[in-house]
Amino acid sequence: MPEVIVTNFNRNFTGVSATAAGVVRQQARTRDLALVGHPLPGCPDPISLAEARRQSRTPPPGRPFTIWHVRRNTEMRAALWARDVLRLPIRIVFTSAAQRRHSAFPRWLISRMDAVIATTEAAATFVPHVRAVVPHGVDCAAFTPAGDRAAAWAGTGYPGAAGIATIGRIRPEKGTDRFVKAMLNLLPDHPDLTALVIGRAAPSDQNFLNDLKSQIAEAHLSDRLLFPGEIPAQRLPALLRALSAVVQLPRYEGYGMAPLEAMASGVPFVATDAGYYRSFTSQGRAGLIVPEDDPEAAAIALSDMLTDKARHTRMARDARSTAETHFSIQAEADGITAVYDQLWSES
């Protein structure tokens, strides 16, 4: 019987999925673990929810109960049903990244958790039962710097001599419009640079996307500001290491993995002061924070970084070092394991 059951009920590969996958890959090396729901790259094949319940009827050898680790509302509901209605011997751990007050029903769900892990100090102020603050980490073995960035970019097949990107759902909250405005300022002065918007728009945001494409067309930059859609998780490391910068300008972000994955890839970033981005910057050595709603400032910061080759090289090196030293996936897995051990020891 597994010691830990990790749920993944979203068929789409989201930021939550990416963080869960990184931790599960680490945990599966050292403990008996089962994944429930939809597959995650590099993780054990998932079992069904019914099978997870069956395997949780009896505590695992040497443990007083099975731990279910959940990250979404639907997953909390399933775990609560298993614990409180089916009376299975389980305890529930929830990871919370949101840096804002949850709505009423999620607040009630979270209040029923046995332990909560917050990803930041700010997130910890919005939820009860916090046992630890454990920042998300990045897999520095999967995300690695390019030996030759120019050759890596050429290998992507995109035009130009170098590339930058923003990564995430195409919608106002993620600041896709801010990125586009910054690129309309930046690209005319950097003719060899190509910009990518990596992600997709939900049907409800299709008009937002169409408006952005119209602005780009009017600026005659449709061949240099591209929308390749979502990139499969297994292809993302190769693309990231080929970039010269990652740009994230959201209006809100709970945590934000894109700059961290870029840093592990030896790629510095420019971002607004959202999520955990400021902590990633290493006081400006790995990334730069720019003002809210000032795309021109973002363009200037990027231009200064990219044109100063020595500075860019130094920031790329420091970005990788910061990711390895302070934000490794192993450190996150260790922090989560400490919460599991605390729960088991209390029984």
C-alpha positions as a Markdown table, in Angstrom:
| # | Residue | x | y | z |
|---|---|---|---|---|
| 1 | Met | 0.0 | 0.0 | 0.0 |
| 2 | Pro | 1.4 | 3.5 | -0.9 |
| 3 | Glu | 2.5 | 5.8 | 1.9 |
| 4 | Val | 1.5 | 8.8 | -0.1 |
| 5 | Ile | -1.2 | 9.4 | -2.7 |
| 6 | Val | -0.8 | 12.5 | -4.9 |
| 7 | Thr | -3.8 | 13.7 | -6.9 |
| 8 | Asn | -3.9 | 15.3 | -10.3 |
| 9 | Phe | -7.4 | 15.8 | -11.5 |
| 10 | Asn | -6.8 | 18.4 | -14.2 |
| 11 | Arg | -6.3 | 16.9 | -17.7 |
| 12 | Asn | -4.5 | 20.1 | -18.8 |
| 13 | Phe | -0.8 | 20.6 | -18.0 |
| 14 | Thr | -1.0 | 23.7 | -15.8 |
| 15 | Gly | 1.5 | 25.5 | -13.6 |
| 16 | Val | 0.1 | 23.4 | -10.7 |
| 17 | Ser | 0.7 | 20.3 | -12.8 |
| 18 | Ala | 4.3 | 21.3 | -13.4 |
| 19 | Thr | 5.1 | 21.9 | -9.8 |
| 20 | Ala | 3.4 | 18.6 | -8.7 |
| 21 | Ala | 5.2 | 16.6 | -11.4 |
| 22 | Gly | 8.6 | 17.9 | -10.3 |
| 23 | Val | 8.0 | 16.9 | -6.7 |
| 24 | Val | 6.5 | 13.5 | -7.5 |
| 25 | Arg | 9.5 | 12.6 | -9.6 |
| 26 | Gln | 11.7 | 13.3 | -6.6 |
| 27 | Gln | 9.4 | 11.6 | -4.1 |
| 28 | Ala | 8.9 | 8.5 | -6.2 |
| 29 | Arg | 12.7 | 7.7 | -5.9 |
| 30 | Thr | 12.6 | 7.3 | -2.2 |
| 31 | Arg | 9.1 | 6.3 | -1.0 |
| 32 | Asp | 6.0 | 4.2 | -2.0 |
| 33 | Leu | 3.9 | 6.7 | -3.8 |
| 34 | Ala | 0.8 | 6.5 | -6.1 |
| 35 | Leu | -0.4 | 9.2 | -8.6 |
| 36 | Val | -4.2 | 9.4 | -9.0 |
| 37 | Gly | -6.0 | 11.0 | -11.9 |
| 38 | His | -4.2 | 12.2 | -15.0 |
| 39 | Pro | -0.6 | 11.4 | -16.0 |
| 40 | Leu | 2.3 | 13.7 | -15.2 |
| 41 | Pro | 5.5 | 13.6 | -17.3 |
| 42 | Gly | 8.2 | 11.4 | -15.8 |
| 43 | Cys | 5.9 | 10.2 | -13.0 |
| 44 | Pro | 4.5 | 6.8 | -12.2 |
| 45 | Asp | 1.4 | 5.8 | -14.2 |
| 46 | Pro | -1.7 | 7.0 | -12.5 |
| 47 | Ile | -4.3 | 4.9 | -10.8 |
| 48 | Ser | -8.0 | 5.6 | -10.6 |
| 49 | Leu | -9.7 | 7.3 | -7.7 |
| 50 | Ala | -11.6 | 4.1 | -6.9 |
| 51 | Glu | -8.3 | 2.2 | -6.7 |
| 52 | Ala | -6.8 | 5.0 | -4.5 |
| 53 | Arg | -9.6 | 4.5 | -2.1 |
| 54 | Arg | -9.2 | 0.7 | -2.2 |
| 55 | Gln | -5.5 | 1.0 | -1.5 |
| 56 | Ser | -6.2 | 3.4 | 1.4 |
| 57 | Arg | -8.5 | 1.1 | 3.3 |
| 58 | Thr | -5.5 | -0.3 | 5.3 |
| 59 | Pro | -2.6 | 1.9 | 6.5 |
| 60 | Pro | 0.7 | 1.2 | 4.8 |
| 61 | Pro | 3.3 | -0.9 | 6.6 |
| 62 | Gly | 4.8 | 1.0 | 9.5 |
| 63 | Arg | 2.5 | 4.0 | 9.1 |
| 64 | Pro | -0.7 | 5.0 | 11.0 |
| 65 | Phe | -2.4 | 6.3 | 7.9 |
| 66 | Thr | -1.9 | 7.1 | 4.2 |
| 67 | Ile | -1.3 | 10.8 | 3.3 |
| 68 | Trp | -3.3 | 12.2 | 0.4 |
| 69 | His | -1.5 | 15.3 | -1.0 |
| 70 | Val | -4.0 | 17.6 | -2.9 |
| 71 | Arg | -3.6 | 20.9 | -4.7 |
| 72 | Arg | -7.0 | 21.7 | -6.2 |
| 73 | Asn | -10.6 | 22.2 | -5.0 |
| 74 | Thr | -11.8 | 19.0 | -6.7 |
| 75 | Glu | -9.0 | 17.1 | -5.2 |
| 76 | Met | -9.8 | 18.4 | -1.7 |
| 77 | Arg | -13.4 | 17.3 | -2.1 |
| 78 | Ala | -12.4 | 13.8 | -3.2 |
| 79 | Ala | -10.0 | 13.5 | -0.2 |
| 80 | Leu | -12.6 | 14.8 | 2.3 |
| 81 | Trp | -15.1 | 12.3 | 1.0 |
| 82 | Ala | -12.6 | 9.5 | 1.5 |
| 83 | Arg | -11.7 | 10.6 | 5.0 |
| 84 | Asp | -14.9 | 11.8 | 6.4 |
| 85 | Val | -17.6 | 9.8 | 4.6 |
| 86 | Leu | -15.8 | 6.6 | 3.8 |
| 87 | Arg | -13.9 | 6.8 | 7.0 |
| 88 | Leu | -10.6 | 5.8 | 5.5 |
| 89 | Pro | -7.5 | 6.0 | 7.6 |
| 90 | Ile | -6.0 | 9.0 | 5.7 |
| 91 | Arg | -4.7 | 12.5 | 6.4 |
| 92 | Ile | -4.9 | 15.3 | 3.9 |
| 93 | Val | -2.1 | 17.8 | 3.0 |
| 94 | Phe | -2.9 | 20.8 | 0.8 |
| 95 | Thr | -0.4 | 23.0 | -1.0 |
| 96 | Ser | -1.6 | 26.6 | -1.3 |
| 97 | Ala | 0.1 | 29.2 | -3.5 |
| 98 | Ala | -2.6 | 31.9 | -3.7 |
| 99 | Gln | -1.7 | 35.3 | -2.5 |
| 100 | Arg | -5.2 | 36.5 | -2.0 |
| 101 | Arg | -8.3 | 35.6 | -0.1 |
| 102 | His | -10.0 | 32.4 | -1.3 |
| 103 | Ser | -13.7 | 32.5 | -2.0 |
| 104 | Ala | -16.1 | 30.9 | 0.6 |
| 105 | Phe | -16.2 | 27.3 | -0.6 |
| 106 | Pro | -12.5 | 26.9 | -1.0 |
| 107 | Arg | -11.9 | 28.5 | 2.4 |
| 108 | Trp | -14.2 | 25.9 | 3.9 |
| 109 | Leu | -12.4 | 23.1 | 2.1 |
| 110 | Ile | -9.0 | 24.3 | 3.2 |
| 111 | Ser | -10.2 | 24.6 | 6.8 |
| 112 | Arg | -10.9 | 20.9 | 6.8 |
| 113 | Met | -7.3 | 20.0 | 5.8 |
| 114 | Asp | -5.0 | 18.2 | 8.3 |
| 115 | Ala | -2.0 | 20.3 | 7.2 |
| 116 | Val | -1.4 | 23.1 | 4.7 |
| 117 | Ile | 1.9 | 23.9 | 3.0 |
| 118 | Ala | 2.2 | 27.5 | 1.8 |
| 119 | Thr | 4.6 | 28.2 | -1.0 |
| 120 | Thr | 5.4 | 31.7 | 0.2 |
| 121 | Glu | 5.2 | 33.7 | 3.4 |
| 122 | Ala | 2.5 | 35.9 | 1.8 |
| 123 | Ala | 0.4 | 32.8 | 0.8 |
| 124 | Ala | 0.6 | 31.6 | 4.4 |
| 125 | Thr | -1.3 | 34.6 | 5.7 |
| 126 | Phe | -4.5 | 33.6 | 3.7 |
| 127 | Val | -4.9 | 30.0 | 4.9 |
| 128 | Pro | -5.2 | 28.1 | 8.2 |
| 129 | His | -3.3 | 25.0 | 9.5 |
| 130 | Val | 0.0 | 26.0 | 7.8 |
| 131 | Arg | 2.7 | 23.6 | 8.9 |
| 132 | Ala | 5.5 | 24.9 | 6.7 |
| 133 | Val | 6.4 | 27.5 | 4.1 |
| 134 | Val | 8.0 | 25.5 | 1.2 |
| 135 | Pro | 8.8 | 27.4 | -2.0 |
| 136 | His | 8.3 | 25.6 | -5.2 |
| 137 | Gly | 11.6 | 24.3 | -6.7 |
| 138 | Val | 12.8 | 23.6 | -10.2 |
| 139 | Asp | 14.4 | 20.5 | -11.6 |
| 140 | Cys | 17.9 | 21.6 | -12.4 |
| 141 | Ala | 18.7 | 18.3 | -14.1 |
| 142 | Ala | 15.8 | 18.8 | -16.6 |
| 143 | Phe | 16.3 | 22.5 | -17.1 |
| 144 | Thr | 19.9 | 23.2 | -18.0 |
| 145 | Pro | 21.8 | 26.0 | -19.8 |
| 146 | Ala | 22.7 | 25.7 | -23.4 |
| 147 | Gly | 26.4 | 25.3 | -24.3 |
| 148 | Asp | 25.8 | 27.6 | -27.3 |
| 149 | Arg | 22.7 | 29.7 | -27.0 |
| 150 | Ala | 22.8 | 31.0 | -30.6 |
| 151 | Ala | 23.0 | 27.5 | -32.0 |
| 152 | Ala | 20.2 | 26.4 | -29.6 |
| 153 | Trp | 18.0 | 29.2 | -30.9 |
| 154 | Ala | 18.8 | 28.3 | -34.5 |
| 155 | Gly | 17.7 | 24.8 | -33.7 |
| 156 | Thr | 14.2 | 25.9 | -32.7 |
| 157 | Gly | 13.3 | 26.9 | -36.2 |
| 158 | Tyr | 12.1 | 30.3 | -35.2 |
| 159 | Pro | 13.3 | 33.3 | -37.1 |
| 160 | Gly | 16.0 | 35.8 | -36.0 |
| 161 | Ala | 19.3 | 35.4 | -34.2 |
| 162 | Ala | 17.8 | 35.3 | -30.7 |
| 163 | Gly | 14.5 | 34.9 | -28.9 |
| 164 | Ile | 12.6 | 36.0 | -25.8 |
| 165 | Ala | 9.3 | 34.7 | -24.5 |
| 166 | Thr | 6.4 | 35.1 | -22.1 |
| 167 | Ile | 4.9 | 31.8 | -20.8 |
| 168 | Gly | 1.4 | 31.2 | -19.6 |
| 169 | Arg | -2.3 | 31.4 | -20.4 |
| 170 | Ile | -3.2 | 34.2 | -22.8 |
| 171 | Arg | -5.5 | 36.4 | -20.7 |
| 172 | Pro | -5.4 | 39.9 | -19.0 |
| 173 | Glu | -4.6 | 38.5 | -15.5 |
| 174 | Lys | -1.3 | 37.0 | -17.0 |
| 175 | Gly | -0.4 | 40.4 | -18.5 |
| 176 | Thr | -0.2 | 39.1 | -22.1 |
| 177 | Asp | -1.2 | 42.6 | -23.3 |
| 178 | Arg | 1.6 | 44.2 | -21.3 |
| 179 | Phe | 4.1 | 41.8 | -23.0 |
| 180 | Val | 2.8 | 42.7 | -26.4 |
| 181 | Lys | 3.0 | 46.4 | -25.7 |
| 182 | Ala | 6.5 | 46.0 | -24.4 |
| 183 | Met | 7.5 | 44.1 | -27.6 |
| 184 | Leu | 6.0 | 46.8 | -29.8 |
| 185 | Asn | 8.4 | 49.1 | -28.1 |
| 186 | Leu | 11.4 | 46.8 | -28.1 |
| 187 | Leu | 11.4 | 44.9 | -31.4 |
| 188 | Pro | 11.8 | 47.8 | -33.9 |
| 189 | Asp | 15.2 | 48.6 | -32.3 |
| 190 | His | 16.3 | 44.9 | -32.2 |
| 191 | Pro | 15.8 | 43.6 | -35.8 |
| 192 | Asp | 17.4 | 40.2 | -35.1 |
| 193 | Leu | 15.1 | 39.5 | -32.1 |
| 194 | Thr | 12.0 | 37.3 | -32.1 |
| 195 | Ala | 9.4 | 37.3 | -29.4 |
| 196 | Leu | 7.1 | 34.3 | -28.5 |
| 197 | Val | 3.9 | 34.2 | -26.6 |
| 198 | Ile | 3.9 | 30.6 | -25.3 |
| 199 | Gly | 0.4 | 29.4 | -24.1 |
| 200 | Arg | -3.2 | 29.3 | -25.3 |
| 201 | Ala | -6.3 | 31.4 | -24.8 |
| 202 | Ala | -9.5 | 30.0 | -23.5 |
| 203 | Pro | -12.6 | 30.5 | -25.7 |
| 204 | Ser | -13.6 | 33.3 | -23.3 |
| 205 | Asp | -10.4 | 35.1 | -24.0 |
| 206 | Gln | -10.4 | 34.7 | -27.8 |
| 207 | Asn | -11.4 | 38.4 | -28.4 |
| 208 | Phe | -8.6 | 39.5 | -26.2 |
| 209 | Leu | -6.2 | 37.4 | -28.3 |
| 210 | Asn | -7.6 | 38.7 | -31.5 |
| 211 | Asp | -7.2 | 42.3 | -30.4 |
| 212 | Leu | -3.5 | 41.6 | -29.5 |
| 213 | Lys | -2.9 | 40.1 | -32.9 |
| 214 | Ser | -4.5 | 43.2 | -34.6 |
| 215 | Gln | -2.2 | 45.5 | -32.7 |
| 216 | Ile | 0.8 | 43.4 | -33.8 |
| 217 | Ala | -0.3 | 43.4 | -37.4 |
| 218 | Glu | -0.8 | 47.2 | -37.4 |
| 219 | Ala | 2.8 | 47.5 | -36.2 |
| 220 | His | 4.0 | 45.2 | -39.0 |
| 221 | Leu | 5.5 | 42.8 | -36.5 |
| 222 | Ser | 3.4 | 39.6 | -37.1 |
| 223 | Asp | 6.5 | 37.8 | -38.5 |
| 224 | Arg | 8.5 | 38.6 | -35.3 |
| 225 | Leu | 6.0 | 38.4 | -32.5 |
| 226 | Leu | 4.6 | 34.9 | -32.7 |
| 227 | Phe | 2.0 | 32.8 | -31.0 |
| 228 | Pro | 3.1 | 29.1 | -31.1 |
| 229 | Gly | 0.5 | 28.0 | -28.6 |
| 230 | Glu | 1.3 | 25.6 | -25.8 |
| 231 | Ile | 4.6 | 23.8 | -25.8 |
| 232 | Pro | 4.5 | 20.2 | -24.6 |
| 233 | Ala | 6.2 | 19.8 | -21.2 |
| 234 | Gln | 8.9 | 17.5 | -22.6 |
| 235 | Arg | 9.9 | 20.1 | -25.2 |
| 236 | Leu | 9.9 | 23.1 | -23.0 |
| 237 | Pro | 13.4 | 22.7 | -21.5 |
| 238 | Ala | 15.0 | 22.7 | -25.0 |
| 239 | Leu | 13.2 | 25.9 | -25.9 |
| 240 | Leu | 13.9 | 27.7 | -22.7 |
| 241 | Arg | 17.6 | 27.2 | -22.8 |
| 242 | Ala | 17.6 | 28.7 | -26.3 |
| 243 | Leu | 16.0 | 32.0 | -25.1 |
| 244 | Ser | 17.9 | 35.1 | -24.2 |
| 245 | Ala | 15.3 | 36.3 | -21.6 |
| 246 | Val | 11.9 | 35.4 | -20.2 |
| 247 | Val | 9.4 | 38.2 | -19.6 |
| 248 | Gln | 6.5 | 37.8 | -17.2 |
| 249 | Leu | 4.3 | 40.9 | -16.6 |
| 250 | Pro | 1.2 | 39.5 | -14.8 |
| 251 | Arg | -1.4 | 41.5 | -12.9 |
| 252 | Tyr | -1.6 | 38.6 | -10.4 |
| 253 | Glu | 0.4 | 35.5 | -9.9 |
| 254 | Gly | 0.3 | 33.1 | -7.0 |
| 255 | Tyr | 3.9 | 31.9 | -7.4 |
| 256 | Gly | 5.1 | 31.7 | -10.9 |
| 257 | Met | 7.4 | 28.9 | -12.2 |
| 258 | Ala | 8.3 | 30.4 | -15.6 |
| 259 | Pro | 11.2 | 32.7 | -14.3 |
| 260 | Leu | 12.5 | 29.8 | -12.1 |
| 261 | Glu | 12.6 | 27.3 | -15.0 |
| 262 | Ala | 14.3 | 30.0 | -17.1 |
| 263 | Met | 16.9 | 30.6 | -14.4 |
| 264 | Ala | 17.7 | 26.9 | -14.2 |
| 265 | Ser | 18.2 | 27.1 | -18.0 |
| 266 | Gly | 20.7 | 30.0 | -17.6 |
| 267 | Val | 18.2 | 32.6 | -18.8 |
| 268 | Pro | 17.6 | 35.9 | -16.9 |
| 269 | Phe | 14.2 | 37.4 | -16.6 |
| 270 | Val | 12.2 | 40.6 | -16.4 |
| 271 | Ala | 9.0 | 40.7 | -14.5 |
| 272 | Thr | 6.5 | 42.7 | -12.5 |
| 273 | Asp | 6.5 | 42.4 | -8.7 |
| 274 | Ala | 4.0 | 39.5 | -8.6 |
| 275 | Gly | 4.1 | 36.0 | -7.3 |
| 276 | Tyr | 7.5 | 35.1 | -5.8 |
| 277 | Tyr | 9.4 | 36.9 | -8.6 |
| 278 | Arg | 11.2 | 39.4 | -6.4 |
| 279 | Ser | 12.7 | 36.6 | -4.3 |
| 280 | Phe | 13.9 | 34.9 | -7.5 |
| 281 | Thr | 15.9 | 38.0 | -8.7 |
| 282 | Ser | 18.8 | 37.6 | -6.2 |
| 283 | Gln | 18.7 | 41.4 | -5.7 |
| 284 | Gly | 18.9 | 42.0 | -9.5 |
| 285 | Arg | 21.6 | 39.5 | -10.2 |
| 286 | Ala | 19.3 | 36.9 | -11.8 |
| 287 | Gly | 16.3 | 39.0 | -12.9 |
| 288 | Leu | 14.8 | 42.5 | -12.9 |
| 289 | Ile | 11.6 | 43.8 | -11.5 |
| 290 | Val | 9.9 | 46.5 | -13.5 |
| 291 | Pro | 6.9 | 48.8 | -12.5 |
| 292 | Glu | 3.3 | 47.8 | -13.0 |
| 293 | Asp | 1.6 | 48.8 | -16.2 |
| 294 | Asp | 4.7 | 50.3 | -17.7 |
| 295 | Pro | 5.5 | 48.3 | -20.8 |
| 296 | Glu | 8.0 | 50.9 | -21.9 |
| 297 | Ala | 10.0 | 50.3 | -18.7 |
| 298 | Ala | 10.0 | 46.6 | -19.4 |
| 299 | Ala | 11.2 | 47.2 | -22.9 |
| 300 | Ile | 14.0 | 49.5 | -21.7 |
| 301 | Ala | 15.1 | 47.0 | -19.1 |
| 302 | Leu | 15.2 | 44.2 | -21.7 |
| 303 | Ser | 17.1 | 46.4 | -24.2 |
| 304 | Asp | 19.7 | 47.3 | -21.6 |
| 305 | Met | 20.2 | 43.7 | -20.6 |
| 306 | Leu | 20.4 | 42.3 | -24.1 |
| 307 | Thr | 22.7 | 44.9 | -25.5 |
| 308 | Asp | 25.2 | 44.7 | -22.6 |
| 309 | Lys | 26.7 | 41.2 | -23.5 |
| 310 | Ala | 28.9 | 41.0 | -20.4 |
| 311 | Arg | 26.0 | 41.9 | -18.1 |
| 312 | His | 23.8 | 39.4 | -19.8 |
| 313 | Thr | 26.4 | 36.6 | -19.5 |
| 314 | Arg | 26.9 | 37.4 | -15.8 |
| 315 | Met | 23.1 | 37.4 | -15.2 |
| 316 | Ala | 22.7 | 34.1 | -17.0 |
| 317 | Arg | 25.4 | 32.5 | -14.8 |
| 318 | Asp | 23.9 | 34.0 | -11.6 |
| 319 | Ala | 20.4 | 32.9 | -12.6 |
| 320 | Arg | 21.5 | 29.3 | -12.9 |
| 321 | Ser | 23.5 | 29.5 | -9.6 |
| 322 | Thr | 20.5 | 31.0 | -7.7 |
| 323 | Ala | 18.1 | 28.3 | -9.0 |
| 324 | Glu | 20.6 | 25.5 | -7.9 |
| 325 | Thr | 21.4 | 27.0 | -4.5 |
| 326 | His | 18.0 | 28.3 | -3.3 |
| 327 | Phe | 15.2 | 26.9 | -5.4 |
| 328 | Ser | 16.0 | 23.3 | -6.2 |
| 329 | Ile | 13.2 | 20.7 | -6.5 |
| 330 | Gln | 15.1 | 18.5 | -4.0 |
| 331 | Ala | 14.7 | 21.3 | -1.4 |
| 332 | Glu | 11.0 | 21.5 | -2.0 |
| 333 | Ala | 10.6 | 17.7 | -1.8 |
| 334 | Asp | 12.6 | 17.7 | 1.5 |
| 335 | Gly | 10.4 | 20.4 | 2.9 |
| 336 | Ile | 7.2 | 18.5 | 2.0 |
| 337 | Thr | 8.6 | 15.2 | 3.4 |
| 338 | Ala | 9.2 | 17.0 | 6.7 |
| 339 | Val | 5.5 | 17.8 | 6.9 |
| 340 | Tyr | 4.5 | 14.2 | 6.2 |
| 341 | Asp | 6.9 | 13.0 | 8.9 |
| 342 | Gln | 5.4 | 15.5 | 11.4 |
| 343 | Leu | 1.9 | 14.2 | 10.7 |
| 344 | Trp | 2.9 | 10.6 | 11.1 |
| 345 | Ser | 4.8 | 11.3 | 14.3 |
| 346 | Glu | 1.8 | 12.9 | 15.9 |
| 347 | Ser | -0.4 | 9.9 | 15.6 |
